[in-house]
C-alpha cells in the first residue's frame, strides 16, 4: 500500500512545487520593472526641470542685457521654461508612485549633472583645449562619478513595493519605528530652530539641516499622495479617506517652509555650497525617513545595501566636485572704473584700469579709508608743464595745471 501510494503523491506534489517556483521570478521581474519606470520618470523629470530653469534664467539675462521694456512673464522663452518646469515636476511626482522612496530621492543628482553640461555647452568664453580641460576637469570627473553613482543606485536600489492604500499608510503612520523617528526629528528640529532664531546661528549646516528635516517629511507625504492617486486611477478610490487630505496638507506645508529656509540659505551663502551640502543632507534624511516609514530595505541582503550605500557616496562626491568647480560670484570692489566712463577710454592703453588692487597701499581711485595716513587725502601728482608766454615753437598743453600750497 505504501509503495503504491508514494508515486501518486510525488506526481501530485510536483506541479505545485513548479508553480510555486515560477510565481516568485514573475513577481521580482514585475517589481524591477516598476523600479525602472520610476527611475526613468525621475531622471526625465530632473532633466526637464534643469532645462526649464536654464531657459528662464536665459530669459532674465536676455531682457537685462537689452533695451526691451517687456516684463519677463511676457516673453515666450519664460513661458516655455514654466511649461517644462511643470512637466518635470509632474514626472518626478509620478515617479514616487512606482519606485521606493530611497531610490527616487538620490536621483536628483541628475539635475546637477544636466546643469553642469548645459553650462559648459552654452558658455560664451573661448578657451584653448588645455585651458578648457584644466578649467572643467573637476566638472568632468564629477559628472562621471555622479553617473556611476546613479547607475549603482538604480541597479542595487531597494525592491520593496506595496499599494499605497489608506489602510497601509495609516498602519505605517502609527508604527513604533516611525513614531520614534518623528520624536527624534521633532526634538532636533526644535533645537536647530532655537539656535537659528534666538542665538543667530546662521551657519549653513544649521539652515540646510532644517531644510533636510522638512524635506524628509515632504517626500514621505509626496509618495503617499502620489501612490493613493495612482491606486484611485486604477479603480480603488482612496480620495474619500481622511488620511489622503492629511498627507496632502502636510506635503504643502512642509514644502512651503522648506522653500523658505532654502531661500534664506541662498541669500547668505554661495549657491554651489547650498547645492552640494543641501543635496547630501536632504538625501540622507530622506533615505532614513523612507527606510523608517515605508520599510524600503526590509528583506534586502547585505550586498545590495552596501552597493546602494556606495552608489550614494559616489553620487555625493560627484555632486560636490561639480558644484565646487562653479564660478563664484565676484564681490563688489569699491572703486571707480575709469575706463567705463564715456570719453575716458583714450586715456588708457589697451583698457588697463587705473586702480590697483585694494590690498595695496592707498592710492588714487580707491574709496577705502586709511586712518594711519598723516593727511586725510593726498592727491595724485601730475607732471606740471609751465606755461610759456611768447614762445611760438612750443605748443600749449590742452589744460593748465596750477600749483597750490597745502595751506591754501
One Martini backbone bead per residue (centre of mass of N, CA, C, O) as a GRO file, in nm:
protein
  408
    1UNK     BB    1   0.058   0.062  -0.022
    2UNK     BB    2   0.298   0.257   0.005
    3UNK     BB    3   0.422   0.199  -0.276
    4UNK     BB    4   0.162   0.294  -0.442
    5UNK     BB    5   0.128   0.594  -0.320
    6UNK     BB    6   0.397   0.751  -0.364
    7UNK     BB    7   0.381   0.828  -0.669
    8UNK     BB    8   0.121   0.996  -0.648
    9UNK     BB    9   0.232   1.206  -0.454
   10UNK     BB   10   0.459   1.309  -0.638
   11UNK     BB   11   0.275   1.394  -0.881
   12UNK     BB   12   0.104   1.601  -0.711
   13UNK     BB   13   0.353   1.786  -0.602
   14UNK     BB   14   0.506   1.893  -0.856
   15UNK     BB   15   0.321   2.126  -0.965
   16UNK     BB   16   0.326   2.294  -0.710
   17UNK     BB   17   0.631   2.354  -0.703
   18UNK     BB   18   0.648   2.481  -0.985
   19UNK     BB   19   0.449   2.711  -0.932
   20UNK     BB   20   0.605   2.841  -0.693
   21UNK     BB   21   0.865   2.908  -0.858
   22UNK     BB   22   0.726   3.085  -1.097
   23UNK     BB   23   0.613   3.328  -0.930
   24UNK     BB   24   0.864   3.485  -0.814
   25UNK     BB   25   1.003   3.594  -1.075
   26UNK     BB   26   0.758   3.756  -1.170
   27UNK     BB   27   0.754   3.949  -0.930
   28UNK     BB   28   1.042   4.060  -0.961
   29UNK     BB   29   1.015   4.168  -1.251
   30UNK     BB   30   0.786   4.366  -1.184
   31UNK     BB   31   0.941   4.533  -0.970
   32UNK     BB   32   1.176   4.616  -1.157
   33UNK     BB   33   0.992   4.762  -1.355
   34UNK     BB   34   0.898   4.977  -1.156
   35UNK     BB   35   1.177   5.090  -1.096
   36UNK     BB   36   1.236   5.178  -1.388
   37UNK     BB   37   1.001   5.371  -1.422
   38UNK     BB   38   1.067   5.558  -1.185
   39UNK     BB   39   1.358   5.633  -1.274
   40UNK     BB   40   1.283   5.753  -1.552
   41UNK     BB   41   1.094   5.971  -1.447
   42UNK     BB   42   1.305   6.114  -1.269
   43UNK     BB   43   1.513   6.177  -1.487
   44UNK     BB   44   1.326   6.332  -1.673
   45UNK     BB   45   1.237   6.549  -1.468
   46UNK     BB   46   1.523   6.666  -1.402
   47UNK     BB   47   1.598   6.746  -1.689
   48UNK     BB   48   1.360   6.940  -1.742
   49UNK     BB   49   1.413   7.128  -1.502
   50UNK     BB   50   1.693   7.222  -1.588
   51UNK     BB   51   1.605   7.345  -1.860
   52UNK     BB   52   1.392   7.541  -1.747
   53UNK     BB   53   1.577   7.713  -1.563
   54UNK     BB   54   1.769   7.802  -1.795
   55UNK     BB   55   1.554   7.945  -1.963
   56UNK     BB   56   1.470   8.155  -1.751
   57UNK     BB   57   1.752   8.273  -1.715
   58UNK     BB   58   1.787   8.359  -2.011
   59UNK     BB   59   1.549   8.557  -2.012
   60UNK     BB   60   1.660   8.753  -1.797
   61UNK     BB   61   1.934   8.818  -1.933
   62UNK     BB   62   1.822   8.925  -2.202
   63UNK     BB   63   1.660   9.163  -2.078
   64UNK     BB   64   1.901   9.298  -1.923
   65UNK     BB   65   2.083   9.328  -2.209
   66UNK     BB   66   1.840   9.502  -2.304
   67UNK     BB   67   1.577   9.739  -2.434
   68UNK     BB   68   1.348   9.570  -2.329
   69UNK     BB   69   1.039   9.657  -2.164
   70UNK     BB   70   0.960   9.388  -2.096
   71UNK     BB   71   0.850   9.142  -1.920
   72UNK     BB   72   0.924   8.818  -1.844
   73UNK     BB   73   0.609   8.713  -1.868
   74UNK     BB   74   0.611   8.816  -2.196
   75UNK     BB   75   0.778   8.571  -2.276
   76UNK     BB   76   0.829   8.270  -2.438
   77UNK     BB   77   1.068   8.153  -2.280
   78UNK     BB   78   0.944   8.159  -1.996
   79UNK     BB   79   0.689   7.985  -2.062
   80UNK     BB   80   0.846   7.739  -2.153
   81UNK     BB   81   0.988   7.695  -1.882
   82UNK     BB   82   0.727   7.658  -1.715
   83UNK     BB   83   0.619   7.411  -1.864
   84UNK     BB   84   0.869   7.230  -1.813
   85UNK     BB   85   0.856   7.246  -1.505
   86UNK     BB   86   0.580   7.108  -1.471
   87UNK     BB   87   0.658   6.848  -1.621
   88UNK     BB   88   0.891   6.765  -1.433
   89UNK     BB   89   0.729   6.758  -1.166
   90UNK     BB   90   0.534   6.538  -1.265
   91UNK     BB   91   0.747   6.318  -1.307
   92UNK     BB   92   0.852   6.309  -1.014
   93UNK     BB   93   0.577   6.257  -0.879
   94UNK     BB   94   0.519   5.983  -1.031
   95UNK     BB   95   0.771   5.815  -0.935
   96UNK     BB   96   0.672   5.760  -0.635
   97UNK     BB   97   0.446   5.539  -0.727
   98UNK     BB   98   0.670   5.307  -0.823
   99UNK     BB   99   0.910   5.372  -0.641
  100UNK     BB  100   1.111   5.394  -0.401
  101UNK     BB  101   1.221   5.646  -0.207
  102UNK     BB  102   1.535   5.567  -0.191
  103UNK     BB  103   1.561   5.584  -0.513
  104UNK     BB  104   1.456   5.874  -0.601
  105UNK     BB  105   1.610   6.092  -0.438
  106UNK     BB  106   1.916   6.059  -0.553
  107UNK     BB  107   1.829   6.146  -0.861
  108UNK     BB  108   1.883   6.463  -0.832
  109UNK     BB  109   2.171   6.459  -0.965
  110UNK     BB  110   2.081   6.504  -1.260
  111UNK     BB  111   2.044   6.814  -1.245
  112UNK     BB  112   2.343   6.878  -1.195
  113UNK     BB  113   2.454   6.751  -1.451
  114UNK     BB  114   2.285   6.916  -1.654
  115UNK     BB  115   2.381   7.199  -1.565
  116UNK     BB  116   2.680   7.154  -1.631
  117UNK     BB  117   2.647   7.091  -1.934
  118UNK     BB  118   2.495   7.348  -2.014
  119UNK     BB  119   2.717   7.546  -1.918
  120UNK     BB  120   2.937   7.441  -2.120
  121UNK     BB  121   2.785   7.478  -2.391
  122UNK     BB  122   2.685   7.799  -2.323
  123UNK     BB  123   2.951   7.919  -2.327
  124UNK     BB  124   3.128   8.230  -2.414
  125UNK     BB  125   3.400   8.142  -2.368
  126UNK     BB  126   3.734   8.116  -2.491
  127UNK     BB  127   3.925   7.819  -2.513
  128UNK     BB  128   4.170   7.627  -2.479
  129UNK     BB  129   4.212   7.300  -2.447
  130UNK     BB  130   4.385   7.313  -2.189
  131UNK     BB  131   4.216   7.524  -2.034
  132UNK     BB  132   3.947   7.372  -2.049
  133UNK     BB  133   4.039   7.117  -1.897
  134UNK     BB  134   4.135   7.266  -1.639
  135UNK     BB  135   3.862   7.411  -1.572
  136UNK     BB  136   3.673   7.119  -1.626
  137UNK     BB  137   3.776   6.866  -1.471
  138UNK     BB  138   3.586   6.846  -1.224
  139UNK     BB  139   3.325   6.822  -1.387
  140UNK     BB  140   3.391   6.559  -1.535
  141UNK     BB  141   3.441   6.388  -1.284
  142UNK     BB  142   3.167   6.443  -1.147
  143UNK     BB  143   2.987   6.329  -1.373
  144UNK     BB  144   3.103   6.044  -1.370
  145UNK     BB  145   3.036   5.980  -1.073
  146UNK     BB  146   2.730   6.037  -1.087
  147UNK     BB  147   2.668   5.819  -1.298
  148UNK     BB  148   2.772   5.578  -1.138
  149UNK     BB  149   2.589   5.622  -0.890
  150UNK     BB  150   2.320   5.598  -1.046
  151UNK     BB  151   2.361   5.307  -1.143
  152UNK     BB  152   2.380   5.180  -0.858
  153UNK     BB  153   2.103   5.273  -0.757
  154UNK     BB  154   1.932   5.121  -0.971
  155UNK     BB  155   2.052   4.832  -0.934
  156UNK     BB  156   2.060   4.843  -0.582
  157UNK     BB  157   1.790   4.906  -0.513
  158UNK     BB  158   1.510   4.890  -0.368
  159UNK     BB  159   1.229   4.618  -0.376
  160UNK     BB  160   0.980   4.762  -0.244
  161UNK     BB  161   0.620   4.682  -0.267
  162UNK     BB  162   0.317   4.878  -0.229
  163UNK     BB  163   0.011   4.975  -0.178
  164UNK     BB  164  -0.130   5.307  -0.149
  165UNK     BB  165  -0.320   5.276   0.094
  166UNK     BB  166  -0.485   5.382   0.367
  167UNK     BB  167  -0.417   5.140   0.545
  168UNK     BB  168  -0.107   5.134   0.505
  169UNK     BB  169  -0.044   5.425   0.590
  170UNK     BB  170  -0.161   5.407   0.875
  171UNK     BB  171   0.021   5.179   0.973
  172UNK     BB  172   0.288   5.341   0.935
  173UNK     BB  173   0.213   5.594   1.109
  174UNK     BB  174   0.174   5.401   1.390
  175UNK     BB  175   0.447   5.306   1.406
  176UNK     BB  176   0.717   5.286   1.618
  177UNK     BB  177   0.956   5.373   1.432
  178UNK     BB  178   0.821   5.639   1.332
  179UNK     BB  179   0.762   5.768   1.605
  180UNK     BB  180   1.057   5.779   1.694
  181UNK     BB  181   1.159   5.944   1.456
  182UNK     BB  182   0.974   6.190   1.503
  183UNK     BB  183   1.077   6.263   1.783
  184UNK     BB  184   1.372   6.316   1.703
  185UNK     BB  185   1.313   6.526   1.482
  186UNK     BB  186   1.166   6.736   1.656
  187UNK     BB  187   1.396   6.792   1.852
  188UNK     BB  188   1.608   6.880   1.644
  189UNK     BB  189   1.441   7.105   1.513
  190UNK     BB  190   1.400   7.282   1.768
  191UNK     BB  191   1.699   7.328   1.829
  192UNK     BB  192   1.777   7.458   1.557
  193UNK     BB  193   1.563   7.686   1.568
  194UNK     BB  194   1.669   7.818   1.825
  195UNK     BB  195   1.959   7.884   1.727
  196UNK     BB  196   1.866   8.044   1.472
  197UNK     BB  197   1.674   8.263   1.617
  198UNK     BB  198   1.815   8.328   1.907
  199UNK     BB  199   2.148   8.279   1.838
  200UNK     BB  200   2.231   8.333   1.540
  201UNK     BB  201   2.283   8.046   1.374
  202UNK     BB  202   2.404   8.106   1.043
  203UNK     BB  203   2.460   7.825   0.945
  204UNK     BB  204   2.458   7.611   0.683
  205UNK     BB  205   2.398   7.347   0.839
  206UNK     BB  206   2.152   7.443   0.996
  207UNK     BB  207   1.967   7.523   0.759
  208UNK     BB  208   1.994   7.250   0.593
  209UNK     BB  209   1.877   7.073   0.819
  210UNK     BB  210   1.598   7.197   0.813
  211UNK     BB  211   1.546   7.123   0.518
  212UNK     BB  212   1.587   6.813   0.547
  213UNK     BB  213   1.364   6.753   0.757
  214UNK     BB  214   1.135   6.863   0.584
  215UNK     BB  215   1.196   6.692   0.325
  216UNK     BB  216   1.137   6.412   0.446
  217UNK     BB  217   0.830   6.474   0.480
  218UNK     BB  218   0.766   6.546   0.190
  219UNK     BB  219   0.836   6.269   0.051
  220UNK     BB  220   0.643   6.097   0.215
  221UNK     BB  221   0.380   6.247   0.123
  222UNK     BB  222   0.420   6.226  -0.181
  223UNK     BB  223   0.403   5.918  -0.200
  224UNK     BB  224   0.122   5.892  -0.081
  225UNK     BB  225  -0.035   6.069  -0.281
  226UNK     BB  226   0.059   5.933  -0.546
  227UNK     BB  227  -0.030   5.643  -0.475
  228UNK     BB  228  -0.336   5.707  -0.426
  229UNK     BB  229  -0.391   5.812  -0.711
  230UNK     BB  230  -0.317   5.555  -0.867
  231UNK     BB  231  -0.520   5.370  -0.724
  232UNK     BB  232  -0.767   5.536  -0.811
  233UNK     BB  233  -0.725   5.503  -1.120
  234UNK     BB  234  -0.743   5.178  -1.101
  235UNK     BB  235  -1.037   5.180  -0.898
  236UNK     BB  236  -0.935   5.242  -0.596
  237UNK     BB  237  -1.070   5.454  -0.396
  238UNK     BB  238  -0.889   5.718  -0.178
  239UNK     BB  239  -1.033   6.018  -0.146
  240UNK     BB  240  -1.234   5.935   0.114
  241UNK     BB  241  -0.987   5.962   0.298
  242UNK     BB  242  -0.833   6.144   0.548
  243UNK     BB  243  -0.528   6.072   0.494
  244UNK     BB  244  -0.499   6.220   0.227
  245UNK     BB  245  -0.537   6.518   0.340
  246UNK     BB  246  -0.316   6.508   0.547
  247UNK     BB  247  -0.084   6.462   0.343
  248UNK     BB  248  -0.140   6.712   0.169
  249UNK     BB  249  -0.095   6.929   0.386
  250UNK     BB  250   0.192   6.841   0.469
  251UNK     BB  251   0.321   6.881   0.192
  252UNK     BB  252   0.270   7.186   0.159
  253UNK     BB  253   0.390   7.291   0.426
  254UNK     BB  254   0.681   7.172   0.404
  255UNK     BB  255   0.747   7.303   0.129
  256UNK     BB  256   0.728   7.598   0.217
  257UNK     BB  257   0.937   7.594   0.452
  258UNK     BB  258   1.167   7.484   0.283
  259UNK     BB  259   1.182   7.726   0.083
  260UNK     BB  260   1.245   7.941   0.296
  261UNK     BB  261   1.518   7.828   0.403
  262UNK     BB  262   1.652   7.811   0.123
  263UNK     BB  263   1.645   8.116   0.064
  264UNK     BB  264   1.821   8.199   0.306
  265UNK     BB  265   2.072   8.037   0.221
  266UNK     BB  266   2.109   8.182  -0.059
  267UNK     BB  267   2.164   8.469   0.068
  268UNK     BB  268   2.424   8.381   0.255
  269UNK     BB  269   2.523   8.177   0.032
  270UNK     BB  270   2.654   7.990  -0.190
  271UNK     BB  271   2.514   7.793  -0.435
  272UNK     BB  272   2.719   7.556  -0.431
  273UNK     BB  273   2.697   7.491  -0.128
  274UNK     BB  274   2.392   7.446  -0.118
  275UNK     BB  275   2.380   7.214  -0.325
  276UNK     BB  276   2.575   7.007  -0.195
  277UNK     BB  277   2.485   7.001   0.106
  278UNK     BB  278   2.180   6.969   0.052
  279UNK     BB  279   2.195   6.699  -0.097
  280UNK     BB  280   2.322   6.529   0.127
  281UNK     BB  281   2.121   6.585   0.360
  282UNK     BB  282   1.849   6.525   0.214
  283UNK     BB  283   1.911   6.234   0.125
  284UNK     BB  284   1.967   6.113   0.403
  285UNK     BB  285   1.692   6.186   0.534
  286UNK     BB  286   1.509   6.046   0.322
  287UNK     BB  287   1.617   5.756   0.349
  288UNK     BB  288   1.551   5.730   0.650
  289UNK     BB  289   1.246   5.777   0.620
  290UNK     BB  290   1.189   5.545   0.419
  291UNK     BB  291   1.304   5.314   0.603
  292UNK     BB  292   1.091   5.376   0.838
  293UNK     BB  293   0.811   5.398   0.694
  294UNK     BB  294   0.838   5.188   0.425
  295UNK     BB  295   1.055   4.969   0.446
  296UNK     BB  296   1.271   4.943   0.201
  297UNK     BB  297   1.502   4.726   0.338
  298UNK     BB  298   1.323   4.489   0.353
  299UNK     BB  299   1.487   4.187   0.257
  300UNK     BB  300   1.766   4.284   0.213
  301UNK     BB  301   2.077   4.240   0.140
  302UNK     BB  302   2.397   4.334   0.212
  303UNK     BB  303   2.502   4.389  -0.075
  304UNK     BB  304   2.282   4.589  -0.169
  305UNK     BB  305   2.323   4.796   0.057
  306UNK     BB  306   2.624   4.857   0.005
  307UNK     BB  307   2.594   4.942  -0.295
  308UNK     BB  308   2.398   5.172  -0.239
  309UNK     BB  309   2.587   5.333  -0.053
  310UNK     BB  310   2.808   5.366  -0.265
  311UNK     BB  311   2.637   5.524  -0.468
  312UNK     BB  312   2.585   5.764  -0.281
  313UNK     BB  313   2.882   5.849  -0.236
  314UNK     BB  314   2.950   5.897  -0.535
  315UNK     BB  315   2.730   6.110  -0.583
  316UNK     BB  316   2.829   6.309  -0.371
  317UNK     BB  317   3.109   6.357  -0.494
  318UNK     BB  318   3.013   6.455  -0.771
  319UNK     BB  319   2.850   6.702  -0.674
  320UNK     BB  320   3.084   6.841  -0.527
  321UNK     BB  321   3.267   6.881  -0.780
  322UNK     BB  322   3.071   7.042  -0.953
  323UNK     BB  323   3.010   7.279  -0.749
  324UNK     BB  324   3.313   7.361  -0.697
  325UNK     BB  325   3.355   7.456  -1.016
  326UNK     BB  326   3.205   7.698  -0.985
  327UNK     BB  327   3.152   8.023  -1.046
  328UNK     BB  328   3.220   8.276  -0.855
  329UNK     BB  329   3.124   8.554  -0.718
  330UNK     BB  330   3.209   8.882  -0.747
  331UNK     BB  331   3.290   9.113  -0.550
  332UNK     BB  332   3.260   9.423  -0.452
  333UNK     BB  333   3.449   9.708  -0.572
  334UNK     BB  334   3.546  10.018  -0.416
  335UNK     BB  335   3.571  10.153  -0.726
  336UNK     BB  336   3.653  10.343  -1.003
  337UNK     BB  337   3.595  10.300  -1.342
  338UNK     BB  338   3.742  10.474  -1.595
  339UNK     BB  339   3.678  10.302  -1.863
  340UNK     BB  340   3.353  10.331  -1.819
  341UNK     BB  341   3.380  10.616  -1.902
  342UNK     BB  342   3.290  10.849  -2.106
  343UNK     BB  343   3.583  10.962  -2.281
  344UNK     BB  344   3.827  10.769  -2.122
  345UNK     BB  345   3.964  10.553  -2.317
  346UNK     BB  346   4.218  10.731  -2.426
  347UNK     BB  347   4.387  10.728  -2.141
  348UNK     BB  348   4.429  10.421  -2.212
  349UNK     BB  349   4.604  10.128  -2.253
  350UNK     BB  350   4.416   9.864  -2.334
  351UNK     BB  351   4.219   9.905  -2.081
  352UNK     BB  352   4.371   9.984  -1.828
  353UNK     BB  353   4.343  10.018  -1.511
  354UNK     BB  354   4.408  10.243  -1.256
  355UNK     BB  355   4.343  10.056  -1.033
  356UNK     BB  356   4.447   9.889  -0.785
  357UNK     BB  357   4.464   9.690  -0.546
  358UNK     BB  358   4.323   9.691  -0.230
  359UNK     BB  359   4.586   9.562  -0.087
  360UNK     BB  360   4.720   9.799  -0.133
  361UNK     BB  361   4.792  10.101  -0.128
  362UNK     BB  362   4.701  10.411  -0.105
  363UNK     BB  363   4.515  10.553  -0.380
  364UNK     BB  364   4.396  10.636  -0.658
  365UNK     BB  365   4.035  10.559  -0.654
  366UNK     BB  366   4.010  10.474  -0.372
  367UNK     BB  367   3.744  10.422  -0.111
  368UNK     BB  368   3.954  10.387   0.120
  369UNK     BB  369   4.016  10.409   0.444
  370UNK     BB  370   4.308  10.576   0.617
  371UNK     BB  371   4.412  10.650   0.942
  372UNK     BB  372   4.742  10.641   0.917
  373UNK     BB  373   4.742  10.895   0.773
  374UNK     BB  374   4.843  11.224   0.793
  375UNK     BB  375   4.642  11.260   0.562
  376UNK     BB  376   4.337  11.254   0.424
  377UNK     BB  377   4.440  11.369   0.140
  378UNK     BB  378   4.625  11.263  -0.156
  379UNK     BB  379   4.705  11.377  -0.437
  380UNK     BB  380   4.788  11.320  -0.743
  381UNK     BB  381   5.065  11.355  -0.931
  382UNK     BB  382   5.145  11.575  -1.195
  383UNK     BB  383   5.285  11.683  -1.465
  384UNK     BB  384   5.433  11.996  -1.491
  385UNK     BB  385   5.344  12.263  -1.713
  386UNK     BB  386   5.478  12.542  -1.805
  387UNK     BB  387   5.381  12.844  -1.906
  388UNK     BB  388   5.468  12.987  -2.221
  389UNK     BB  389   5.540  13.307  -2.318
  390UNK     BB  390   5.609  13.377  -2.658
  391UNK     BB  391   5.626  13.076  -2.760
  392UNK     BB  392   5.575  12.938  -3.077
  393UNK     BB  393   5.716  12.642  -3.087
  394UNK     BB  394   5.533  12.576  -2.844
  395UNK     BB  395   5.284  12.388  -2.748
  396UNK     BB  396   4.999  12.403  -2.587
  397UNK     BB  397   4.833  12.270  -2.355
  398UNK     BB  398   4.500  12.154  -2.293
  399UNK     BB  399   4.605  12.231  -2.001
  400UNK     BB  400   4.609  12.355  -1.664
  401UNK     BB  401   4.848  12.356  -1.398
  402UNK     BB  402   4.810  12.438  -1.065
  403UNK     BB  403   4.975  12.551  -0.789
  404UNK     BB  404   4.934  12.441  -0.449
  405UNK     BB  405   4.923  12.486  -0.136
  406UNK     BB  406   4.840  12.349   0.166
  407UNK     BB  407   4.718  12.607   0.290
  408UNK     BB  408   4.510  12.650   0.052
   0.00000   0.00000   0.00000
